[in-house]
Amino acid sequence: MRIKDEKKLESIYEATLQLIIDDGLHQTSISKIAKGAGVSPATIYIYFENKEDLINKLYLSVKKEMSDYIFVKVDNQKTVHENFENIMRKFSQYIQDNKSRFLFVEQLQNMPILSSDILDQTNQYFYPMEKVLEKGISEKVIKDVDTKILFLPIFQPLSAYFKEQFNSEERPKKAVINTLIELAWNSISI
C-alpha cells in the first residue's frame, strides 16, 4: 500500500478547487485534476474512491478551515453583540483572504453531489454561531426564531455582496461591509 503524501493531497485539493471555479463541477474530471495537480490519475485514487468522494472531502476541509478561522474569537465573556460582530468581521476577512475557497463553497453548497453526512458535519462546524444566537435569544436581545432561519439574514447579504464585488473586480468597501454587518444585526436583534 502506498503512503499518502500531504503535499500531493494539497495539490489535488487546490487543482480541484480551481478547476471547479474556472470550469464548473461537471467539466472537472479526474484526469484534469491529476494534470492540474501534477500527479497521475491513479494517484488520486489512492486518496479518494472517486470524484464525488474527492469533492465531498474537499468541501468538508474548506468548511472546517473556514469555521476555525471565523470562530476563533468567540468568547462567552463578551456580549452577544460583540461576539456577533467579531464573527461577521472574521467571516468578511476570510472571504477577502480566501476568494477561491469562498467561491468553491458558494458554488457547491446546494449541489446534490454533497452527501447528507458531509452537510451534517459542516453544519456542526457552525455550532459556535448557533450558541451565540441561542444565548442572544435567552438574553432576549435576539428574536426568538429557529437559529437555522436566523442564519439566512446574517450570512447571505455579505456573501451576495462579495460575489458581486468579485464579479466586478472592485475592491470590497469597508463602509459597505460595516453597513451589512449592522443590517444583519438589526434583522435578528430585538
C-alpha positions in Angstrom: 0.0 0.0 0.0 1.3 3.4 -1.0 1.8 6.1 1.7 -0.2 9.2 1.3 1.7 12.4 0.9 0.2 15.6 2.4 1.8 17.8 -0.3 0.2 15.7 -3.1 -3.2 15.8 -1.3 -3.0 19.6 -1.0 -2.0 19.8 -4.7 -5.1 17.6 -5.6 -7.3 19.8 -3.5 -6.0 23.1 -5.0 -6.3 21.8 -8.5 -9.8 20.5 -7.9 -10.9 23.8 -6.3 -9.5 25.9 -9.1 -11.0 23.7 -11.9 -14.4 23.8 -10.3 -14.3 27.5 -10.0 -13.0 28.0 -13.6 -14.8 25.2 -15.5 -17.6 24.1 -13.2 -18.3 20.8 -11.4 -19.4 18.8 -14.5 -16.5 19.9 -16.6 -14.0 18.9 -13.9 -12.7 15.3 -14.5 -10.2 13.2 -12.5 -7.8 13.4 -15.5 -8.0 17.3 -15.5 -7.5 17.3 -11.7 -4.5 15.0 -12.0 -2.9 17.2 -14.7 -3.5 20.3 -12.6 -2.1 18.7 -9.5 0.9 17.3 -11.3 0.1 13.7 -10.4 -1.2 10.7 -12.3 -4.9 9.9 -12.2 -4.1 6.6 -10.4 -2.6 8.7 -7.5 -5.9 10.4 -6.9 -7.5 7.0 -6.4 -5.0 6.4 -3.6 -6.6 9.3 -1.7 -10.2 9.1 -2.9 -12.7 6.5 -4.1 -14.0 8.7 -6.9 -14.7 12.3 -7.9 -17.7 12.5 -5.6 -15.6 11.4 -2.6 -12.9 14.0 -3.5 -15.4 16.8 -3.8 -17.1 15.9 -0.5 -13.8 15.7 1.4 -12.6 18.9 -0.2 -15.8 20.7 0.7 -15.6 19.4 4.3 -11.9 20.5 4.5 -12.7 24.0 3.3 -15.7 24.4 5.6 -13.6 23.3 8.6 -10.9 25.7 7.7 -13.5 28.5 7.3 -15.2 27.8 10.6 -11.8 27.5 12.5 -10.9 31.0 11.2 -14.3 32.6 11.8 -15.0 31.3 15.3 -11.5 31.7 16.8 -12.5 34.8 18.8 -15.9 33.6 20.2 -15.7 34.4 23.9 -18.5 33.7 26.4 -17.4 36.6 28.5 -18.2 39.0 25.7 -21.7 40.2 24.9 -23.8 38.6 22.2 -23.4 41.7 20.1 -19.6 41.7 20.5 -19.4 38.1 19.5 -21.7 38.6 16.6 -19.6 41.5 15.2 -16.4 39.6 15.7 -17.8 36.6 13.8 -19.1 38.7 11.0 -15.8 40.6 10.7 -13.9 37.3 10.6 -16.3 35.9 8.0 -15.7 39.0 5.8 -12.0 38.8 6.2 -12.0 35.1 5.4 -13.9 35.7 2.2 -11.5 38.5 1.2 -8.4 36.4 2.0 -9.7 33.2 0.5 -11.7 34.2 -2.6 -11.3 30.8 -4.3 -12.4 28.8 -1.3 -15.4 31.0 -0.7 -16.5 30.7 -4.4 -16.0 27.0 -4.2 -18.3 26.7 -1.2 -20.8 29.0 -2.7 -20.9 27.0 -5.9 -21.3 23.6 -4.2 -23.3 24.2 -1.1 -26.7 23.4 -2.7 -25.4 20.8 -5.2 -26.7 17.2 -4.9 -23.1 15.8 -5.1 -22.7 16.7 -1.4 -23.7 13.8 0.8 -26.1 14.3 3.7 -23.3 13.1 6.1 -21.0 15.8 4.8 -23.7 18.5 5.1 -24.4 17.4 8.7 -20.7 17.6 9.6 -20.3 21.0 8.1 -23.4 22.3 10.0 -21.7 21.2 13.2 -18.7 23.4 12.3 -21.0 26.4 12.7 -22.2 25.4 16.1 -20.4 28.3 17.8 -22.6 30.8 15.9 -25.7 28.8 16.9 -24.6 29.0 20.5 -24.1 32.8 20.2 -27.6 33.1 18.7 -29.2 30.8 21.4 -27.5 32.9 24.1 -28.9 36.1 22.5 -32.4 34.5 22.4 -32.2 33.5 26.1 -31.0 37.0 27.0 -33.8 38.5 24.9 -31.5 40.5 22.6 -32.2 38.3 19.6 -35.6 37.4 18.1 -36.9 34.0 19.3 -36.7 32.3 16.0 -35.1 28.9 14.9 -31.4 29.6 14.7 -31.2 28.0 11.3 -33.6 30.6 10.0 -31.6 33.4 11.7 -28.5 32.3 9.7 -30.1 33.4 6.4 -30.3 37.2 7.0 -26.9 37.0 8.8 -24.6 35.5 6.1 -26.5 35.8 2.8 -26.1 39.6 2.4 -22.4 39.6 2.9 -22.0 36.6 0.7 -24.0 38.2 -2.1 -22.0 41.5 -1.7 -18.6 39.7 -2.0 -19.8 37.7 -5.0 -20.9 40.9 -6.7 -17.6 42.6 -5.9 -15.6 39.6 -7.2 -17.5 39.6 -10.5 -16.9 43.4 -11.0 -13.3 43.3 -9.8 -14.0 46.2 -7.5 -12.4 46.0 -4.1 -14.9 45.5 -1.2 -15.6 48.7 0.6 -15.2 48.7 4.4 -18.2 51.1 4.8 -20.5 48.7 2.9 -19.2 45.7 4.9 -19.9 47.6 8.2 -23.4 48.6 7.0 -24.1 45.0 6.0 -23.0 43.7 9.4 -25.1 46.3 11.1 -28.1 45.4 8.9 -27.6 41.7 9.7 -27.6 42.5 13.5 -30.7 44.7 13.1 -32.5 42.0 11.2 -32.2 39.5 14.1 -32.0 41.7 17.2 -34.9 42.9 19.3 
